[in-house]
Amino acid sequence: MARVEEVGGLEGFGGVYSHCPDLFKGFMFRYGVLWSHSKLDPLLKDLVRLKSANLNGCRY
């Protein structure tokens, strides 16, 4: 899968979402709510995030 060009002076994830600032802002809000208001153990959330990245071939 081809990488999306990074823009806006941000590397990685932020640079990809910088193509659409409104989408990036919305994503970061929802992502923040997930991490700050979830009842799941922080270690479990991290393991889920890593498993998801691995299944999707994320090299980050």
C-alpha positions in Angstrom: 0.0 0.0 0.0 1.4 3.4 -1.0 2.0 5.9 1.8 0.0 9.1 1.9 2.2 12.2 1.6 2.8 14.0 4.9 2.0 17.8 5.0 1.8 20.7 7.4 5.1 20.2 9.1 3.8 17.2 11.0 5.3 13.7 10.7 3.5 10.4 10.6 -0.2 10.3 11.6 -0.6 14.0 12.1 1.0 14.8 8.7 -1.4 12.5 6.9 -4.5 14.0 8.6 -3.3 17.5 7.9 -4.7 17.2 4.4 -8.1 17.8 6.1 -7.7 19.8 9.3 -11.4 19.4 10.2 -11.2 15.7 10.0 -8.0 15.7 12.1 -9.6 17.9 14.8 -12.7 15.6 14.9 -10.6 12.5 15.1 -8.4 13.9 17.9 -11.4 14.9 19.9 -13.0 11.5 19.7 -9.7 9.7 20.3 -9.1 11.9 23.4 -12.6 11.0 24.7 -11.9 7.3 24.2 -8.6 7.4 26.1 -9.8 9.7 28.9 -13.3 8.4 29.6 -12.9 4.7 28.9 -13.4 2.1 31.7 -10.9 -0.2 30.1 -7.5 -0.7 31.7 -4.9 1.5 30.1 -2.7 -1.5 29.4 -5.5 -3.3 27.6 -6.3 -0.2 25.5 -2.6 -0.1 24.5 -2.6 -3.8 23.6 -5.8 -3.3 21.4 -4.2 -0.4 19.7 -1.0 -2.3 18.9 -2.9 -5.4 17.7 -5.1 -3.2 15.5 -2.0 -1.6 14.0 -0.4 -5.0 13.4 -3.4 -6.4 11.7 -3.6 -3.4 9.4 0.1 -3.6 8.5 1.0 -0.3 10.2 4.8 0.1 10.3 4.7 2.9 12.8 
